[in-house]
Amino acid sequence: DEYNQPKNKIIGHYEDLTPNVSLKNGDIVHIHGSINEEKLLLTRRDYLEAYAKNDSLLIKFFKETLSHGSFLFIGYGLEEANILEQIYKNLEGNESNYNHWIFYAKKKGKYENDLFKFQQQYFNSIGINAIGYDISKNGYGQLFEEINDLLALVNTFRSEKYFKYLNFIDKQLDED
């Protein structure tokens, strides 16, 4: 049935992004690797090697996929924003009609809020909407709560009751 979808794919490292990998909603790509993998992008040299060429696996991946769906970036900081900016420069001419998001850690305080506003503007300028989450109390563990809240919201829109409601509205509009 339409509500029991197959299990999502988890790709552990960008080198596993072969041209024939097809992604669907909910799939997870650990672009820079995962703690569970032996291969991680950690050093500046690792990043340069992964992103330096226009024909690199990562650039190809982003060119092919960002224009076909929404992305949620998790674990990027402003320190890595130049990587995102480079990705978007390489995508020029392949503009996307999809929204892209980034969960971005911030702390409480006037200075931090002002700084986050500038960071939001920067991310918006490269086509990414920043979602701030406060790490003052729970540290980066707060991200898990934020993701759970987001999933709960998404699931309300995916529920059977919601689809029945949409079908009801469609029928009413068809009758008019």
Sequence and secondary structure as in RCSB ss.txt:
>XXXX:A:sequence
DEYNQPKNKIIGHYEDLTPNVSLKNGDIVHIHGSINEEKLLLTRRDYLEAYAKNDSLLIKFFKETLSHGSFLFIG
YGLEEANILEQIYKNLEGNESNYNHWIFYAKKKGKYENDLFKFQQQYFNSIGINAIGYDISKNGYGQLFEEINDL
LALVNTFRSEKYFKYLNFIDKQLDED
>XXXX:A:secstr
 TTS     EE SGGG  TT    TT EE TTB TTSS B  SHHHHHHHHSSTTSHHHHHHHHHTTSS EEE S
  GGGHHHHHHHHHHTTT   SS EEEEEEE SSHHHHHHHHHHHHHHHHTT EEEEEE TTTGGGHHHHHHHHH
HHHHHHHHSHHHHHHHHHHHHHHHH 
